[in-house]
Amino acid sequence: MNCESCAFYVYDEDYDEYLCTANMDQDDYAHLMLSDYRQCPFWRNGDEYAVVRHQI
């Protein structure tokens, strides 16, 4: 899992870059950065058609 395939990774025209828009507070972010387990608990598949392909 990486940010580029996450539904929360969106382009912000004001900053001219991609940003994570997951709803996390400072404690969540600190836990993510300090843990040895590097998978993001907020990651969500950004592919809208994944469910449809799974049903076929």
Backbone as a ProteinNet text record, in pm:
[ID]
protein_1_A
[PRIMARY]
MNCESCAFYVYDEDYDEYLCTANMDQDDYAHLMLSDYRQCPFWRNGDEYAVVRHQI
[TERTIARY]
84	0	88.5	54.5	127.8	30.1	76.8	-10.1	-69.3	4.7	-42.7	-171.3	-197.7	-318.9	-427.4	-407.2	-502	-609	-730.2	-841.1	-823	-742	-721	-607.9	-537.5	-424.2	-475.3	-494.7	-555.6	-465.4	-484.4	-407.5	-468.5	-386.4	-429.7	-372.2	-459.6	-415	-349.4	-389.4	-329.3	-181.7	-150	-11.7	63.5	-8.3	49.3	122.7	59.3	116.1	6.8	39	-54.5	-44.3	-158.5	-164.7	-252.6	-226.1	-310.3	-423.9	-548.1	-663.3	-732.4	-663.3	-720.9	-745.3	-853.9	-890.1	-813.2	-694.2	-614.7	-566	-556.2	-507.7	-358.1	-299.8	-156.1	-115.5	-199	-167.6	-164.4	-261.1	-263.2	-138.3	-102.7	14.4	142.3	155.8	274.1	283.8	172.4	172.1	215.2	167.5	203.6	353.1	408.2	548.8	644	600	688.6	678.9	580.2	563.4	657	691.7	774	690.8	561.7	470.3	433.3	479.2	469	347.4	248.5	128.6	31.9	-20.5	-111.5	-248.2	-298.1	-429.7	-545.2	-515.9	-619.2	-627.3	-537.9	-533.1	-665	-715.3	-837.8	-816.5	-856.9	-837	-905.6	-830.6	-884.9	-949.6	-949.7	-1008.9	-1158.3	-1239.7	-1385	-1445	-1377.9	-1433.8	-1388	-1311	-1261.5	-1376.2	-1476.5	-1591.3	-1668.7	-1685.1	-1758.8	-1684.9	-1553.6	-1475.2	-1482.1	-1488	-1495.3	-1629.5	-1735	-1869.3	-1887.1	-1808.8	-1824.8	-1764.7
-118.1	0	124.4	215.4	340.9	456.8	573.5	691.3	715.4	685.6	714.6	640.1	527.3	450.7	470.8	564.5	587.6	690	667.2	758.3	894	900.6	1025.7	1110.1	1059.7	1129.9	1209.8	1340	1424.2	1542.8	1592.4	1706.9	1836.1	1922.2	2051.9	2159.8	2230.7	2332.7	2451.4	2482.8	2595.4	2569.8	2447.2	2411.4	2353.5	2321	2263.3	2132.1	2049.4	1918.8	1828.1	1701.1	1604.6	1605	1592.3	1594.2	1480.6	1437	1337.7	1410.2	1373.6	1438.9	1349.6	1243.9	1155.5	1234.8	1205.2	1275.9	1215.8	1271.2	1223.9	1343.1	1322.5	1430.1	1411.2	1496.7	1491	1358.8	1306	1178.6	1064.6	1062.7	960.1	968.8	1089.7	1109.7	1068.9	1106.4	1069.8	918.5	852.7	706.8	642	695.2	642.8	659.3	774.8	802.5	728.8	703.5	640.4	488.5	432.5	287.2	217.7	94.6	13.8	-40.6	-50.3	-100.7	15.2	17.6	134.6	138.2	53	61.6	160.9	246.3	350	290.7	315.8	263.4	336.4	447.8	526.5	496.6	411.4	382.4	322.6	372.8	320.4	315.6	207.2	189.4	301.6	369.8	479.8	435.2	306.1	252.3	231.1	317.6	310.2	184	122.7	7.8	-125.5	-126.1	-250.7	-338.5	-279.1	-356.3	-417.1	-341.2	-390.3	-508	-496.9	-606.3	-730.1	-710.8	-822.2	-895.1	-825.3	-884.6	-964.8	-934.4	-1002.4	-1139.7
0	0	0	-87.3	-89.3	-109.3	-84.7	-89.8	-227.7	-333.9	-468.9	-503.2	-437.8	-467.3	-362	-271.1	-162.2	-201.8	-153.8	-183.1	-114.4	-9.5	63.3	6.2	-94.3	-153.9	-272.2	-254.4	-357.3	-392.6	-512.2	-560.1	-508	-451.5	-401.3	-492.9	-561.2	-656.4	-586.9	-463.7	-392.3	-361.5	-321	-287.4	-407.5	-514.9	-635.5	-605.2	-520.6	-486.7	-431.1	-418.7	-361.9	-210.4	-143	2.7	52.7	174.5	239.7	310.9	279.6	340.7	443.1	488.8	590.4	718.2	784.8	906.2	1024.6	1051	1164.4	1245.2	1374.7	1461.2	1486.4	1569.5	1596.2	1661.2	1748.3	1813.1	1712.1	1620.2	1515.9	1428.3	1390.5	1305	1376.8	1503.2	1580.4	1594.9	1621.6	1633.6	1502	1390.5	1259.6	1232.5	1266.2	1239.3	1334.9	1457.1	1555.5	1559.8	1495.2	1500.7	1402.5	1433.4	1343.6	1228	1248.7	1147.2	1057.1	934.2	847.1	755.5	777.1	695	756.2	673.7	720.4	755.1	875.8	913.2	844.2	779.1	711.7	562.7	512.8	369.7	323.4	212	151.6	1.1	-60.6	-203.3	-279.8	-364.8	-443.7	-573	-599.7	-721.7	-700.8	-760.6	-742.1	-800.8	-896.1	-966.2	-907.7	-801.2	-741.9	-693.3	-634.4	-584.2	-700.6	-807.2	-923.6	-986.3	-1003	-1059.7	-971.3	-842.1	-748.7	-761.1	-794	-803.7	-932	-1033.4	-1163.4	-1160.8
[MASK]
++++++++++++++++++++++++++++++++++++++++++++++++++++++++

